[in-house]
Amino acid sequence: MEGSPLSAGQFALLAGLFGAPMLLLWAGHHLRRKSRRVRGAFWGGLAGHTIASLIAIWYSMVPPEAWSASDTVRGVGGFYWMMVGAIIGAAIGILKSRNQKPAS
């Protein structure tokens, strides 16, 4: 069976919908034994993915009559923001964990 190739938007949707939660699940396993950078990436990625998921859900509930054919914000919000939100959140978490002093 011959199918159409996976587009970049479809890949980003699948990575944001399934890939990011799988990576967060892996990073969160035995979180107390992980380094500060992994803990920061986990919590930042979780926060970023959650916020981006809420935005994507909001865009999916807006009726199609409210959008024009040239509107790209809905596509970006639905396809890309979950993946990008997790990446940006993880990067912020890693940067914030660098500035924290180790617990005594």
DRENTORKOL-3810 file (N, C-alpha, C; in nm, 4 decimals):
REM DRENTORKOL-3810
@n.u->0.0836; n.v->-0.1168; n.w->0.0000; ca.u->0.0000; ca.v->0.0000; ca.w->0.0000; c.u->0.0887; c.v->0.1239; c.w->0.0000
@n.u->0.0693; n.v->0.2091; n.w->-0.0945; ca.u->0.1493; ca.v->0.3300; ca.w->-0.1121; c.u->0.0780; c.v->0.4465; c.w->-0.0449
@n.u->0.1442; n.v->0.5136; n.w->0.0464; ca.u->0.0848; ca.v->0.6284; ca.w->0.1156; c.u->0.1634; c.v->0.7540; c.w->0.0847
@n.u->0.1048; n.v->0.8650; n.w->0.1197; ca.u->0.1748; ca.v->0.9911; ca.w->0.0997; c.u->0.2810; c.v->1.0066; c.w->0.2090
@n.u->0.3904; n.v->1.0744; n.w->0.1775; ca.u->0.4956; ca.v->1.0904; ca.w->0.2787; c.u->0.4489; c.v->1.1813; c.w->0.3925
@n.u->0.5110; n.v->1.1660; n.w->0.5059; ca.u->0.4775; ca.v->1.2438; ca.w->0.6239; c.u->0.5277; c.v->1.3864; c.w->0.6064
@n.u->0.4391; n.v->1.4843; n.w->0.6216; ca.u->0.4802; ca.v->1.6238; ca.w->0.6081; c.u->0.5472; c.v->1.6707; c.w->0.7374
@n.u->0.6121; n.v->1.7861; n.w->0.7299; ca.u->0.6789; ca.v->1.8405; ca.w->0.8485; c.u->0.5776; c.v->1.8733; c.w->0.9570
@n.u->0.4610; n.v->1.9241; n.w->0.9189; ca.u->0.3573; ca.v->1.9555; ca.w->1.0161; c.u->0.3037; c.v->1.8314; c.w->1.0850
@n.u->0.2843; n.v->1.7248; n.w->1.0093; ca.u->0.2359; ca.v->1.6004; ca.w->1.0692; c.u->0.3406; c.v->1.5406; c.w->1.1633
@n.u->0.4667; n.v->1.5480; n.w->1.1234; ca.u->0.5737; ca.v->1.4988; ca.w->1.2095; c.u->0.5789; c.v->1.5787; c.w->1.3393
@n.u->0.5679; n.v->1.7130; n.w->1.3285; ca.u->0.5710; ca.v->1.7970; ca.w->1.4484; c.u->0.4518; c.v->1.7683; c.w->1.5385
@n.u->0.3348; n.v->1.7444; n.w->1.4798; ca.u->0.2166; ca.v->1.7106; ca.w->1.5583; c.u->0.2377; c.v->1.5797; c.w->1.6338
@n.u->0.2870; n.v->1.4773; n.w->1.5653; ca.u->0.3112; ca.v->1.3485; ca.w->1.6289; c.u->0.4208; c.v->1.3577; c.w->1.7355
@n.u->0.5252; n.v->1.4350; n.w->1.7065; ca.u->0.6335; ca.v->1.4511; ca.w->1.8046; c.u->0.5845; c.v->1.5256; c.w->1.9276
@n.u->0.5008; n.v->1.6278; n.w->1.9081; ca.u->0.4482; ca.v->1.7023; ca.w->2.0222; c.u->0.3425; c.v->1.6268; c.w->2.0991
@n.u->0.2637; n.v->1.5470; n.w->2.0296; ca.u->0.1540; ca.v->1.4750; ca.w->2.0924; c.u->0.1994; c.v->1.3477; c.w->2.1623
@n.u->0.2980; n.v->1.2791; n.w->2.1055; ca.u->0.3431; ca.v->1.1514; ca.w->2.1612; c.u->0.4904; c.v->1.1527; c.w->2.2029
@n.u->0.5768; n.v->1.2157; n.w->2.1247; ca.u->0.7201; ca.v->1.2135; ca.w->2.1527; c.u->0.7581; c.v->1.2889; c.w->2.2790
@n.u->0.7078; n.v->1.4111; n.w->2.2937; ca.u->0.7418; ca.v->1.4915; ca.w->2.4117; c.u->0.6924; c.v->1.4256; c.w->2.5405
@n.u->0.5676; n.v->1.3770; n.w->2.5472; ca.u->0.5281; ca.v->1.3079; ca.w->2.6717; c.u->0.6093; c.v->1.1818; c.w->2.7003
@n.u->0.6502; n.v->1.1091; n.w->2.5954; ca.u->0.7339; ca.v->0.9907; ca.w->2.6193; c.u->0.8698; c.v->1.0306; c.w->2.6765
@n.u->0.9291; n.v->1.1372; n.w->2.6231; ca.u->1.0571; ca.v->1.1840; ca.w->2.6768; c.u->1.0416; c.v->1.2352; c.w->2.8194
@n.u->0.9313; n.v->1.3042; n.w->2.8474; ca.u->0.9077; ca.v->1.3515; ca.w->2.9832; c.u->0.8850; c.v->1.2353; c.w->3.0792
@n.u->0.8160; n.v->1.1326; n.w->3.0326; ca.u->0.7956; ca.v->1.0141; ca.w->3.1153; c.u->0.9286; c.v->0.9467; c.w->3.1464
@n.u->1.0149; n.v->0.9370; n.w->3.0463; ca.u->1.1471; ca.v->0.8779; ca.w->3.0671; c.u->1.2299; c.v->0.9634; c.w->3.1629
@n.u->1.2280; n.v->1.0961; n.w->3.1440; ca.u->1.3074; ca.v->1.1849; ca.w->3.2291; c.u->1.2544; c.v->1.1872; c.w->3.3718
@n.u->1.1246; n.v->1.1684; n.w->3.3889; ca.u->1.0669; ca.v->1.1730; ca.w->3.5218; c.u->1.0824; c.v->1.0443; c.w->3.6007
@n.u->1.1242; n.v->0.9365; n.w->3.5358; ca.u->1.1421; ca.v->0.8096; ca.w->3.6047; c.u->1.2619; c.v->0.8202; c.w->3.6975
@n.u->1.2414; n.v->0.7961; n.w->3.8258; ca.u->1.3458; ca.v->0.8097; ca.w->3.9284; c.u->1.4051; c.v->0.9499; c.w->3.9269
@n.u->1.3178; n.v->1.0490; n.w->3.9271; ca.u->1.3595; ca.v->1.1891; ca.w->3.9135; c.u->1.4507; c.v->1.2337; c.w->4.0277
@n.u->1.4316; n.v->1.1802; n.w->4.1441; ca.u->1.5131; ca.v->1.2234; ca.w->4.2584; c.u->1.6590; c.v->1.1851; c.w->4.2411
@n.u->1.6868; n.v->1.0822; n.w->4.1654; ca.u->1.8255; ca.v->1.0375; ca.w->4.1451; c.u->1.8922; c.v->1.1024; c.w->4.0244
@n.u->1.8190; n.v->1.1839; n.w->3.9521; ca.u->1.8748; ca.v->1.2470; ca.w->3.8317; c.u->1.9502; c.v->1.3747; c.w->3.8690
@n.u->2.0275; n.v->1.4237; n.w->3.7735; ca.u->2.1032; ca.v->1.5467; ca.w->3.7962; c.u->2.0094; c.v->1.6676; c.w->3.7962
@n.u->2.0631; n.v->1.7805; n.w->3.8430; ca.u->1.9834; ca.v->1.9039; ca.w->3.8442; c.u->1.9411; c.v->1.9445; c.w->3.7045
@n.u->2.0268; n.v->1.9227; n.w->3.6061; ca.u->1.9919; ca.v->1.9606; ca.w->3.4687; c.u->1.8748; c.v->1.8787; c.w->3.4170
@n.u->1.8726; n.v->1.7489; n.w->3.4462; ca.u->1.7621; ca.v->1.6641; ca.w->3.4006; c.u->1.6335; c.v->1.7022; c.w->3.4734
@n.u->1.6438; n.v->1.7310; n.w->3.6033; ca.u->1.5241; ca.v->1.7740; ca.w->3.6772; c.u->1.4725; c.v->1.9067; c.w->3.6237
@n.u->1.5630; n.v->1.9994; n.w->3.5945; ca.u->1.5212; ca.v->2.1279; ca.w->3.5375; c.u->1.4581; c.v->2.1112; c.w->3.4002
@n.u->1.5180; n.v->2.0247; n.w->3.3182; ca.u->1.4616; ca.v->1.9990; ca.w->3.1852; c.u->1.3254; c.v->1.9327; c.w->3.1971
@n.u->1.3089; n.v->1.8427; n.w->3.2935; ca.u->1.1806; ca.v->1.7750; ca.w->3.3119; c.u->1.0714; c.v->1.8746; c.w->3.3491
@n.u->1.0961; n.v->1.9535; n.w->3.4545; ca.u->0.9917; ca.v->2.0455; ca.w->3.4998; c.u->0.9661; c.v->2.1565; c.w->3.3992
@n.u->1.0705; n.v->2.2064; n.w->3.3344; ca.u->1.0511; ca.v->2.3079; ca.w->3.2313; c.u->0.9783; c.v->2.2526; c.w->3.1106
@n.u->1.0167; n.v->2.1319; n.w->3.0676; ca.u->0.9488; ca.v->2.0684; ca.w->2.9548; c.u->0.8041; c.v->2.0371; c.w->2.9851
@n.u->0.7775; n.v->1.9945; n.w->3.1088; ca.u->0.6397; ca.v->1.9652; ca.w->3.1492; c.u->0.5549; c.v->2.0922; c.w->3.1482
@n.u->0.6080; n.v->2.2004; n.w->3.2024; ca.u->0.5344; ca.v->2.3268; ca.w->3.2039; c.u->0.5144; c.v->2.3800; c.w->3.0614
@n.u->0.6196; n.v->2.3782; n.w->2.9810; ca.u->0.6085; ca.v->2.4274; ca.w->2.8441; c.u->0.5116; c.v->2.3461; c.w->2.7605
@n.u->0.5165; n.v->2.2142; n.w->2.7735; ca.u->0.4265; ca.v->2.1278; ca.w->2.6972; c.u->0.2822; c.v->2.1465; c.w->2.7429
@n.u->0.2601; n.v->2.1633; n.w->2.8723; ca.u->0.1255; ca.v->2.1830; ca.w->2.9236; c.u->0.0660; c.v->2.3141; c.w->2.8726
@n.u->0.1416; n.v->2.4216; n.w->2.8806; ca.u->0.0927; ca.v->2.5515; ca.w->2.8320; c.u->0.0665; c.v->2.5456; c.w->2.6824
@n.u->0.1599; n.v->2.4876; n.w->2.6070; ca.u->0.1420; ca.v->2.4775; ca.w->2.4620; c.u->0.0245; c.v->2.3868; c.w->2.4265
@n.u->0.0011; n.v->2.2830; n.w->2.5048; ca.u->-0.1134; ca.v->2.1950; ca.w->2.4787; c.u->-0.2447; c.v->2.2680; c.w->2.5008
@n.u->-0.2503; n.v->2.3505; n.w->2.6042; ca.u->-0.3716; ca.v->2.4289; ca.w->2.6271; c.u->-0.3979; c.v->2.5262; c.w->2.5123
@n.u->-0.2931; n.v->2.5865; n.w->2.4599; ca.u->-0.3084; ca.v->2.6770; ca.w->2.3450; c.u->-0.3552; c.v->2.5987; c.w->2.2228
@n.u->-0.2966; n.v->2.4822; n.w->2.1997; ca.u->-0.3362; ca.v->2.4002; ca.w->2.0847; c.u->-0.4814; c.v->2.3546; c.w->2.0975
@n.u->-0.5240; n.v->2.3190; n.w->2.2181; ca.u->-0.6635; ca.v->2.2788; ca.w->2.2383; c.u->-0.7559; c.v->2.3966; c.w->2.2131
@n.u->-0.7173; n.v->2.5156; n.w->2.2586; ca.u->-0.7999; ca.v->2.6336; ca.w->2.2341; c.u->-0.8143; c.v->2.6579; c.w->2.0834
@n.u->-0.7046; n.v->2.6492; n.w->2.0095; ca.u->-0.7120; ca.v->2.6693; ca.w->1.8642; c.u->-0.7970; c.v->2.5620; c.w->1.7963
@n.u->-0.7973; n.v->2.4426; n.w->1.8509; ca.u->-0.8771; ca.v->2.3373; ca.w->1.7877; c.u->-1.0263; c.v->2.3564; c.w->1.8120
@n.u->-1.0639; n.v->2.4333; n.w->1.9129; ca.u->-1.2051; ca.v->2.4546; ca.w->1.9423; c.u->-1.2641; c.v->2.5763; c.w->1.8727
@n.u->-1.1802; n.v->2.6602; n.w->1.8116; ca.u->-1.2312; ca.v->2.7758; ca.w->1.7386; c.u->-1.2966; c.v->2.7253; c.w->1.6104
@n.u->-1.4192; n.v->2.7680; n.w->1.5823; ca.u->-1.4875; ca.v->2.7165; ca.w->1.4636; c.u->-1.4167; c.v->2.7565; c.w->1.3340
@n.u->-1.4235; n.v->2.6720; n.w->1.2331; ca.u->-1.3545; ca.v->2.7007; ca.w->1.1074; c.u->-1.4037; c.v->2.8277; c.w->1.0379
@n.u->-1.5246; n.v->2.8695; n.w->1.0667; ca.u->-1.5766; ca.v->2.9905; ca.w->1.0032; c.u->-1.5016; c.v->3.1150; c.w->1.0481
@n.u->-1.4335; n.v->3.1070; n.w->1.1602; ca.u->-1.3610; ca.v->3.2217; ca.w->1.2134; c.u->-1.2229; c.v->3.2388; c.w->1.1511
@n.u->-1.1813; n.v->3.1476; n.w->1.0643; ca.u->-1.0469; ca.v->3.1518; ca.w->1.0070; c.u->-1.0541; c.v->3.1725; c.w->0.8569
@n.u->-0.9525; n.v->3.2374; n.w->0.8052; ca.u->-0.9434; ca.v->3.2544; ca.w->0.6594; c.u->-0.8477; c.v->3.1510; c.w->0.6018
@n.u->-0.8452; n.v->3.1407; n.w->0.4707; ca.u->-0.7591; ca.v->3.0416; ca.w->0.4057; c.u->-0.6107; c.v->3.0766; c.w->0.4211
@n.u->-0.5802; n.v->3.2033; n.w->0.4365; ca.u->-0.4399; ca.v->3.2446; ca.w->0.4470; c.u->-0.3915; c.v->3.2527; c.w->0.5915
@n.u->-0.4743; n.v->3.2128; n.w->0.6871; ca.u->-0.4369; ca.v->3.2212; ca.w->0.8276; c.u->-0.3484; c.v->3.1030; c.w->0.8655
@n.u->-0.2260; n.v->3.1332; n.w->0.9068; ca.u->-0.1310; ca.v->3.0267; ca.w->0.9415; c.u->-0.1170; c.v->3.0064; c.w->1.0914
@n.u->-0.1730; n.v->3.0976; n.w->1.1708; ca.u->-0.1576; ca.v->3.0878; ca.w->1.3164; c.u->-0.2223; c.v->2.9602; c.w->1.3696
@n.u->-0.3367; n.v->2.9237; n.w->1.3155; ca.u->-0.4051; ca.v->2.8034; ca.w->1.3628; c.u->-0.3214; c.v->2.6780; c.w->1.3335
@n.u->-0.2635; n.v->2.6709; n.w->1.2159; ca.u->-0.1792; ca.v->2.5560; ca.w->1.1822; c.u->-0.0556; c.v->2.5469; c.w->1.2687
@n.u->0.0078; n.v->2.6611; n.w->1.2909; ca.u->0.1265; ca.v->2.6623; ca.w->1.3760; c.u->0.0881; c.v->2.6262; c.w->1.5189
@n.u->-0.0229; n.v->2.6828; n.w->1.5672; ca.u->-0.0671; ca.v->2.6534; ca.w->1.7036; c.u->-0.1033; c.v->2.5078; c.w->1.7236
@n.u->-0.1669; n.v->2.4490; n.w->1.6236; ca.u->-0.2097; ca.v->2.3102; ca.w->1.6372; c.u->-0.1005; c.v->2.2087; c.w->1.6115
@n.u->-0.0124; n.v->2.2389; n.w->1.5166; ca.u->0.0870; ca.v->2.1403; ca.w->1.4769; c.u->0.2199; c.v->2.1545; c.w->1.5500
@n.u->0.2665; n.v->2.2758; n.w->1.5687; ca.u->0.4042; ca.v->2.2952; ca.w->1.6131; c.u->0.4210; c.v->2.3332; c.w->1.7593
@n.u->0.3246; n.v->2.4005; n.w->1.8205; ca.u->0.3475; ca.v->2.4587; ca.w->1.9513; c.u->0.3675; c.v->2.3563; c.w->2.0611
@n.u->0.3094; n.v->2.2391; n.w->2.0523; ca.u->0.3313; ca.v->2.1393; ca.w->2.1583; c.u->0.4764; c.v->2.0932; c.w->2.1614
@n.u->0.5326; n.v->2.0705; n.w->2.0438; ca.u->0.6722; ca.v->2.0276; ca.w->2.0380; c.u->0.7651; c.v->2.1429; c.w->2.0766
@n.u->0.7406; n.v->2.2596; n.w->2.0217; ca.u->0.8256; ca.v->2.3753; ca.w->2.0491; c.u->0.8126; c.v->2.4184; c.w->2.1948
@n.u->0.6913; n.v->2.4114; n.w->2.2505; ca.u->0.6724; ca.v->2.4479; ca.w->2.3914; c.u->0.7514; c.v->2.3584; c.w->2.4849
@n.u->0.7541; n.v->2.2288; n.w->2.4562; ca.u->0.8314; ca.v->2.1364; ca.w->2.5396; c.u->0.9807; c.v->2.1643; c.w->2.5278
@n.u->1.0267; n.v->2.1941; n.w->2.4078; ca.u->1.1699; ca.v->2.2217; ca.w->2.3873; c.u->1.2106; c.v->2.3514; c.w->2.4565
@n.u->1.1311; n.v->2.4561; n.w->2.4385; ca.u->1.1634; ca.v->2.5843; ca.w->2.5017; c.u->1.1555; c.v->2.5726; c.w->2.6533
@n.u->1.0536; n.v->2.5058; n.w->2.7036; ca.u->1.0415; ca.v->2.4872; ca.w->2.8479; c.u->1.1583; c.v->2.4090; c.w->2.9054
@n.u->1.2012; n.v->2.3035; n.w->2.8357; ca.u->1.3159; ca.v->2.2247; ca.w->2.8824; c.u->1.4428; c.v->2.3093; c.w->2.8815
@n.u->1.4611; n.v->2.3908; n.w->2.7786; ca.u->1.5801; ca.v->2.4772; ca.w->2.7720; c.u->1.5793; c.v->2.5790; c.w->2.8857
@n.u->1.4637; n.v->2.6375; n.w->2.9147; ca.u->1.4550; ca.v->2.7318; ca.w->3.0262; c.u->1.4814; c.v->2.6603; c.w->3.1584
@n.u->1.4285; n.v->2.5400; n.w->3.1737; ca.u->1.4533; ca.v->2.4633; ca.w->3.2954; c.u->1.6002; c.v->2.4302; c.w->3.3146
@n.u->1.6692; n.v->2.3967; n.w->3.2070; ca.u->1.8132; ca.v->2.3679; ca.w->3.2165; c.u->1.8899; c.v->2.4942; c.w->3.2555
@n.u->1.8545; n.v->2.6071; n.w->3.1924; ca.u->1.9234; ca.v->2.7325; ca.w->3.2246; c.u->1.8978; c.v->2.7746; c.w->3.3686
@n.u->1.7771; n.v->2.7573; n.w->3.4161; ca.u->1.7461; ca.v->2.7936; ca.w->3.5552; c.u->1.8160; c.v->2.7010; c.w->3.6544
@n.u->1.8333; n.v->2.5733; n.w->3.6171; ca.u->1.8986; ca.v->2.4800; ca.w->3.7090; c.u->2.0477; c.v->2.5096; c.w->3.7211
@n.u->2.1052; n.v->2.5739; n.w->3.6228; ca.u->2.2476; ca.v->2.6094; ca.w->3.6319; c.u->2.2718; c.v->2.7138; c.w->3.7402
@n.u->2.1743; n.v->2.8044; n.w->3.7587; ca.u->2.1920; ca.v->2.9146; ca.w->3.8534; c.u->2.1581; c.v->2.8764; c.w->3.9970
@n.u->2.1000; n.v->2.7588; n.w->4.0171; ca.u->2.0627; ca.v->2.7184; ca.w->4.1513; c.u->2.1814; c.v->2.6548; c.w->4.2227
@n.u->2.1889; n.v->2.6819; n.w->4.3518; ca.u->2.2937; ca.v->2.6214; ca.w->4.4333; c.u->2.2473; c.v->2.4828; c.w->4.4772
@n.u->2.3384; n.v->2.3884; n.w->4.4902; ca.u->2.2983; ca.v->2.2551; ca.w->4.5344; c.u->2.2396; c.v->2.2583; c.w->4.6756
@n.u->2.1437; n.v->2.1725; n.w->4.6971; ca.u->2.0809; ca.v->2.1640; ca.w->4.8299; c.u->2.1786; c.v->2.1025; c.w->4.9288
@n.u->2.1811; n.v->2.1570; n.w->5.0497; ca.u->2.2739; ca.v->2.1027; ca.w->5.1486; c.u->2.2083; c.v->2.0082; c.w->5.2426
END
